[in-house]
Amino acid sequence: MMNRKVLGLPLPFAVLGGVVLLVLLLIILNIGSIIGGIADGFTFLFDPGSREMNIIPCGESNTCQIVHPIVYSVLLLAVVITGFAYATLLERKMIAYFQQRSGPNRVGPGGFLQPAADGLKLIFKEDIMPSLAYRNVYLIAPMLKAIPTLVVLAVIPLGPPINIPWFDGNWYRVPLGLIDTNVAVLWLLAITSLGTYGVVLAGWASNNKYSMLGGMRASAQMVSYEISMGLALAVPVMIVGSMSLRDIVEAQDGFFINWLVFQNPLAAFILLVALVAETNRAPFDLPEAEQELTAGYMTEYSGMKFALFMMAEYLGMIAVSFIAAVMFFGGYNDGFGLVENIPILGPLVIIGKVVLFLMGFVWLRATLPRIRYDRLMMFGWKIMLPLALLAVVWTAVAVVVSVEMGEFAYFVVSTGMAIVVALGSLLFIGIPRDQQTEDEGEYETDPMITGEQNGIGYSVLQFVGALVSIPFVLYEFTLKQLDNLSQLAPDEEDDEDAYEGDSTTRLPSETGGD
């Protein structure tokens, strides 16, 4: 029975082919009706003027206000966590391409199931904890690193509102975002900073010197680059006049020339660099430098706790990619007006942008070496911070001029500032330098190495130190004088002990005259 063939094909394949042909024939015979129905459906969904039914906004329905956050959160977590798994595969495939090797190609077709195999392996890995670790903090640190990266996505709009039917027979206009708050930018700054607590506490709780150094590096790096990131995020707020991410995205609709990256490319560049530093990715991966710290704050973690740190790293890459896309690169707007007519394309557009940013992360890791730690801090304080201040001044001047003189003046000022910054950068980069002489001169004149005590900075520091030391000197002098005065008076207890050891009768303190 199993060997029977129809037209040279095994019976099951022949039956399946017949069913497919029958379906295709029915579609061809009714192609006009199908196209008309699809057109009517798209018209109903995306053309508000043609609707005869009443569309209920989600904010006006108690049921929608309860069900929408639950369903949206579940779908978002499923998509993001699946995206994290395949972000690891994307990185391994891209780095293999850069290094001219195959990469994962054993599990599933083309290695497509490799993330599932890695997850199963980590689940069954032995979970080891150091005997002298601080147990409670050690256990909670991976969650403190992973959870904030998911919470960031609560304020990210993934598309314009769409109409969705529900089981009660009504249609609801549902926003593609969990919450739209007017302080969303502050939310991003607050939540992205919380992940550093997980790194620092993991390094401290492991009771390992290498881990502790990794945690300290992460905290110093966060302080250095968080300031530049905050200043860069202030630029879209000044341009749009709102901290709501949906308002910022809607201000970038239409043609892609309206994206904020073209209005202040310096701020966009600073934000991208600061976000890479926030994720501790190469070339800013000093907190987990393998050659120096043997994986840093993750040294003592294994099994699923190690998997949580890895998940947090890739989820952080996805989260900061969403932030960059929303703040400067149009968000869910495609740049050609398609999303305005077909809102369901919004999530696909912003996910495509996130994938491009993830590829940029991998490209950086495969290209740039890890920079030295002191150079990392110097770059954050001496280069990033002044440029971030320049970007804020740039936008502030342009906005004030536009208020006083109109939009054309805003365009002129922004273009002029862009040209000045570009020429200054080219001039700075084009200055010839003798690297060897520069390095030797740097060490020869560095006061931290030579101990040289000259210059106006040293003089000012000495003067300020002298002023600060005056109260302490007076305090020490007063204590010393009081101590000297106390030694002048006889000690009554010592006198009583002396009389107890002597047989001589003690005279009364008061005597009468003869």
C-alpha positions in Angstrom: 0.0 0.0 0.0 2.8 2.4 0.9 4.6 1.7 -2.4 1.6 2.7 -4.6 2.4 5.6 -6.9 0.2 8.1 -8.9 1.8 9.8 -11.9 5.2 8.6 -10.6 4.8 10.1 -7.1 4.2 8.3 -3.9 0.5 8.3 -2.9 0.8 10.8 0.1 2.7 13.3 -2.1 0.2 12.8 -4.9 -2.8 13.5 -2.6 -1.1 16.6 -1.1 -0.3 17.9 -4.6 -3.9 17.3 -5.7 -5.2 19.3 -2.7 -2.8 22.2 -3.4 -3.9 22.2 -7.1 -7.6 22.3 -6.1 -7.0 25.3 -3.7 -5.1 27.1 -6.4 -7.9 26.4 -8.9 -10.5 27.8 -6.5 -8.3 30.9 -5.9 -7.9 31.5 -9.7 -11.7 31.1 -10.3 -12.5 33.6 -7.5 -9.5 35.9 -7.9 -11.7 39.0 -8.4 -13.8 38.5 -5.3 -10.7 37.8 -3.2 -8.9 40.9 -4.4 -12.0 43.0 -3.8 -12.4 41.6 -0.3 -8.8 42.3 0.6 -9.1 45.8 -0.8 -12.3 46.4 1.3 -10.5 45.0 4.4 -7.5 47.3 3.9 -9.8 50.3 3.2 -11.8 49.5 6.4 -8.7 49.2 8.5 -6.6 52.1 7.2 -9.1 54.6 5.7 -11.0 56.2 8.6 -13.3 58.2 6.3 -14.8 55.1 4.7 -15.9 53.3 7.9 -19.5 52.9 8.6 -19.0 51.0 11.9 -18.1 52.8 15.1 -14.5 52.3 16.1 -14.1 52.4 19.9 -10.8 54.0 21.1 -9.1 51.7 23.6 -8.9 54.4 26.2 -12.7 54.6 26.3 -13.2 50.9 27.1 -12.5 49.4 30.5 -12.1 46.0 29.0 -9.6 47.2 26.4 -7.6 49.1 29.0 -7.2 45.8 31.0 -6.7 43.3 28.1 -4.5 45.4 25.9 -1.5 45.8 28.3 -1.6 42.0 29.0 -1.8 40.8 25.4 0.7 43.4 24.2 3.2 42.6 26.9 3.0 38.9 26.2 3.4 39.4 22.4 6.3 41.9 22.9 8.2 39.6 25.3 7.7 36.7 23.0 9.1 38.7 20.0 11.9 40.3 22.0 13.1 37.1 23.7 13.0 35.2 20.4 14.9 38.1 18.8 17.5 37.9 21.6 18.1 34.2 20.7 18.5 34.9 17.1 20.6 38.0 17.7 23.3 35.5 19.0 23.0 33.5 15.8 23.2 36.7 13.7 26.4 37.7 15.5 28.0 34.3 15.1 27.1 34.2 11.4 28.4 37.7 10.7 31.7 37.3 12.5 32.2 34.0 10.7 31.6 35.8 7.5 34.1 38.5 8.4 36.7 35.9 9.4 36.0 33.7 6.3 34.7 30.6 8.1 31.4 28.7 8.2 29.9 29.5 11.6 27.0 27.5 13.1 25.8 25.1 10.5 25.1 21.8 12.3 21.8 22.2 14.3 18.9 22.6 12.0 18.9 23.9 8.4 21.9 26.3 8.1 22.3 26.3 11.9 18.9 27.9 12.4 18.2 25.9 15.6 21.6 26.7 17.2 20.1 29.1 19.7 17.7 26.4 21.0 20.6 24.0 21.4 22.6 26.6 23.3 19.7 27.2 25.6 19.2 23.5 26.4 22.9 23.2 27.1 22.9 26.0 29.6 19.8 24.7 31.3 21.5 21.4 32.0 24.9 23.0 33.0 25.9 22.6 36.6 25.2 25.6 38.7 28.2 26.5 40.8 28.3 29.2 43.5 31.5 30.2 45.4 31.3 29.2 49.1 32.2 32.7 50.3 29.8 34.6 48.0 27.1 36.8 49.4 24.3 34.5 48.5 21.2 36.8 48.3 22.9 39.5 46.3 24.7 36.9 44.2 21.4 35.4 43.2 19.5 38.6 42.5 22.3 40.4 40.5 21.5 38.6 37.1 17.9 39.6 37.4 18.8 43.2 38.1 20.8 43.2 34.9 18.2 41.5 32.7 14.9 43.0 33.8 15.6 46.7 33.2 16.4 46.0 29.6 12.9 44.6 29.2 11.2 47.4 31.2 12.7 50.0 28.8 10.5 48.7 26.0 7.4 49.8 27.8 7.5 53.3 26.4 8.7 52.5 22.9 6.0 53.0 20.3 6.2 50.3 17.6 3.7 51.8 15.2 0.7 54.0 14.8 -2.7 52.9 16.3 -4.4 50.1 14.4 -8.0 48.7 14.4 -8.5 45.3 15.9 -11.7 43.2 16.1 -12.7 41.6 19.4 -14.9 38.8 20.6 -17.7 41.3 21.5 -18.3 42.1 17.9 -16.7 45.6 18.1 -13.6 47.1 16.6 -11.1 48.8 18.9 -8.4 51.4 18.0 -5.4 50.0 19.8 -2.0 51.8 20.2 1.1 49.8 19.4 2.8 50.7 22.6 2.4 49.8 26.3 2.3 53.3 27.7 2.6 56.8 26.3 3.9 59.1 29.0 5.0 62.7 28.8 8.2 61.9 30.7 9.3 58.9 28.5 12.8 60.3 28.0 13.4 60.5 31.7 12.1 56.9 31.9 14.8 55.8 29.4 17.6 57.6 31.4 16.4 56.1 34.7 15.9 52.5 33.6 19.0 52.2 31.5 21.0 53.2 34.5 19.6 50.4 36.7 21.4 47.7 34.7 24.7 48.9 36.1 23.5 47.9 39.6 23.3 44.3 38.4 26.9 44.4 37.1 28.3 46.1 40.2 26.5 43.9 42.7 27.5 40.8 40.7 31.1 41.8 41.0 30.9 42.6 44.7 28.8 39.5 45.7 31.1 37.1 43.9 33.9 37.8 46.5 36.4 37.7 43.6 38.9 40.4 43.0 38.6 40.2 39.2 34.8 40.4 39.4 35.0 43.4 41.8 37.3 45.2 39.3 34.8 44.5 36.5 32.0 46.0 38.6 34.0 49.1 39.4 34.9 49.6 35.8 31.2 49.3 34.8 30.2 51.9 37.3 32.9 54.3 36.3 32.0 53.8 32.6 28.3 54.3 33.3 29.0 57.6 35.0 31.3 58.8 32.2 29.0 58.1 29.3 25.6 58.6 30.9 26.1 62.3 31.0 26.8 62.5 27.3 23.8 60.2 26.6 21.6 62.5 28.6 22.7 65.6 26.8 22.3 63.9 23.4 18.7 62.8 24.4 18.0 66.4 25.3 18.4 67.5 21.6 15.2 65.7 20.3 13.3 67.1 23.3 14.3 70.6 22.5 13.5 70.2 18.8 10.1 68.6 19.3 9.2 70.3 22.5 8.0 67.1 24.2 9.4 64.2 26.2 6.8 61.8 24.8 8.4 59.3 22.4 5.3 59.1 20.3 5.4 62.9 19.8 9.1 62.6 18.8 8.3 59.9 16.3 5.3 61.7 14.8 7.5 64.8 14.4 9.7 62.7 12.0 6.9 61.5 9.7 6.8 62.1 6.0 9.9 62.1 3.9 13.1 60.8 5.6 14.7 64.3 5.5 12.5 65.1 8.5 14.4 62.5 10.7 16.2 64.3 13.5 19.6 62.7 12.5 19.7 65.2 9.6 18.9 68.2 11.9 21.7 67.4 14.4 24.0 64.5 13.2 26.5 65.3 16.0 24.0 64.5 18.7 22.9 61.3 16.9 26.6 60.2 16.7 27.1 60.9 20.4 24.0 59.0 21.3 25.1 56.0 19.3 28.5 55.9 20.9 27.1 56.4 24.4 24.5 53.6 23.9 27.3 51.2 22.7 29.2 52.1 25.9 26.1 51.5 28.0 25.8 47.9 26.7 29.5 47.1 27.5 30.0 45.9 24.0 33.3 46.1 22.1 35.3 48.4 22.0 33.8 49.4 25.4 33.8 45.9 26.9 36.4 46.7 29.6 34.2 45.4 32.5 34.4 41.9 31.1 37.8 42.0 29.5 38.9 38.3 29.2 42.6 39.0 28.9 42.7 41.2 32.0 39.7 40.1 34.3 38.8 36.6 33.0 35.3 37.7 32.1 35.1 40.3 34.9 31.8 40.4 36.8 30.6 37.2 35.3 33.7 35.1 36.3 31.9 33.2 39.1 28.6 32.6 37.3 27.6 29.5 35.4 24.5 27.7 34.1 21.3 29.8 33.8 22.7 32.7 35.8 25.4 33.1 33.1 22.7 32.7 30.5 20.8 35.6 32.2 23.8 37.9 31.8 24.2 36.9 28.2 20.5 37.5 27.6 20.8 40.9 29.3 23.6 41.8 27.0 21.7 41.1 23.8 18.4 42.4 25.1 20.4 45.6 25.9 21.5 45.8 22.3 17.9 45.4 21.2 16.7 48.0 23.6 19.3 50.7 22.8 18.7 50.0 19.1 15.0 50.9 19.7 16.0 54.0 21.5 18.3 55.2 18.7 15.7 54.4 16.1 13.0 56.3 17.9 15.1 59.4 18.9 16.9 60.2 15.7 16.0 57.7 12.9 12.3 58.1 12.4 11.1 55.3 14.7 8.4 53.4 12.9 8.3 55.9 10.0 9.7 54.4 6.8 10.7 57.8 5.3 8.5 57.5 2.2 5.0 57.8 3.7 4.0 54.2 3.4 3.3 53.7 7.2 0.9 56.7 7.2 -1.3 54.8 4.7 -0.7 51.2 6.0 -0.1 51.5 9.7 0.5 47.7 10.1 3.9 48.2 8.4 5.1 50.3 11.4 6.3 47.3 13.5 8.1 45.8 10.5 9.8 49.1 9.7 11.2 49.7 13.2 12.2 46.0 13.6 14.1 46.3 10.3 15.9 49.3 11.7 16.8 47.5 14.9 18.2 44.6 12.9 20.4 47.1 11.0 21.7 48.5 14.3 22.4 45.0 15.6 24.4 44.3 12.5 26.3 47.5 13.3 27.0 46.3 16.8 28.5 43.1 15.4 30.5 45.0 12.8 32.1 47.1 15.5 33.0 44.0 17.6 34.6 42.3 14.5 36.5 45.5 13.5 37.6 47.6 16.4 40.0 46.4 19.2 39.3 47.0 22.9 40.8 50.3 23.9 42.8 50.9 27.0 40.9 51.8 30.1 42.4 55.2 30.7 41.8 56.1 27.1 38.2 54.9 27.5 37.7 57.4 30.4 39.6 60.1 28.6 37.4 59.7 25.5 34.2 60.0 27.6 35.2 63.1 29.6 37.5 65.0 27.2 35.9 64.3 23.8 32.3 63.0 24.2 31.2 65.5 26.9 32.4 68.7 25.2 30.9 67.5 21.9 27.6 66.7 23.6 27.6 70.3 25.1 28.3 71.6 21.6 25.4 69.6 20.2 23.0 71.0 22.8 24.2 74.6 22.1 23.8 73.9 18.4 20.2 72.9 18.8 19.4 75.6 21.4 20.6 78.4 19.1 18.8 76.9 16.1 15.5 76.6 18.0 15.7 80.1 19.4 16.5 81.5 15.9 13.6 79.6 14.4 11.2 81.0 16.9 12.3 84.5 16.2 12.9 84.3 12.4 11.1 81.3 11.0 11.8 77.7 9.8 14.1 78.8 7.0 16.4 80.5 9.6 16.4 77.2 11.5 17.5 75.4 8.4 20.3 77.9 7.7 21.6 77.8 11.3 21.5 74.0 11.5 23.3 73.7 8.2 25.9 76.2 9.1 26.6 74.5 12.5 26.9 71.2 10.7 29.4 72.6 8.2 31.5 74.2 11.1 31.5 70.9 13.0 32.5 68.9 9.9 35.3 71.3 9.0 36.6 71.4 12.6 36.6 67.6 12.7 38.5 67.3 9.5 41.0 69.9 10.6 41.5 68.1 13.9 41.8 64.7 12.3 44.1 66.0 9.5 46.7 67.4 11.8 49.9 65.3 11.3 51.3 63.7 14.5 54.3 61.7 15.2 52.8 58.9 17.3 56.0 57.8 18.9 57.1 61.3 19.8 53.6 62.1 21.1 53.5 59.0 23.3 57.0 59.6 24.7 56.2 63.3 25.3 53.0 62.3 27.1 54.8 60.1 29.6 57.7 62.6 30.0 55.4 65.5 30.9 52.6 63.6 32.8 52.7 65.0 36.4 51.1 61.7 37.6 54.4 60.0 36.5 57.0 62.7 37.0 55.6 64.2 40.2 56.4 67.6 38.8 54.8 70.4 40.9 54.4 73.4 38.7 51.8 75.2 36.6 48.8 77.2 37.4 46.7 74.2 38.1 49.0 73.0 40.9 49.1 76.5 42.4 45.3 76.8 42.5 45.1 73.3 44.0 47.5 74.2 46.7 45.7 77.4 47.5 42.3 75.6 47.8 43.9 72.9 49.9 45.3 75.5 52.3 41.9 77.1 52.7 40.2 73.8 53.3 42.8 72.8 55.9 42.4 75.9 58.1 39.4 74.5 60.1 41.2 71.2 60.6 44.4 73.0 61.8 42.4 75.1 64.3 40.6 72.0 65.5 43.8 70.2 66.1 45.5 73.2 67.8 42.5 73.7 70.1 42.5 70.0 71.2 46.2 70.1 71.9 45.9 73.3 74.1 43.0 71.8 76.0 45.1 68.7 76.6 48.0 70.7 77.9 45.7 72.6 80.3 44.2 69.4 81.6 47.7 68.2 82.5 48.4 71.2 84.7 45.7 70.3 87.3 46.5 67.5 89.8 44.6 64.2 89.5 42.5 63.7 92.7 42.4 59.9 92.3 46.2 59.8 92.1 46.4 61.9 95.4 44.0 59.6 97.2 46.0 56.5 96.2 49.2 58.2 97.4 47.7 58.9 100.9 46.4 55.3 101.1 49.9 53.9 100.7 51.4 56.3 103.3 51.2 55.9 107.1 51.4 59.6 107.8 48.1 61.1 109.1 46.5 63.4 106.6 45.9 66.9 107.8 42.5 68.5 107.6 42.0 70.9 104.7 40.9 73.7 107.0 42.9 74.6 110.2 42.1 77.2 112.8 44.6 79.9 113.9 46.5 79.7 117.3 
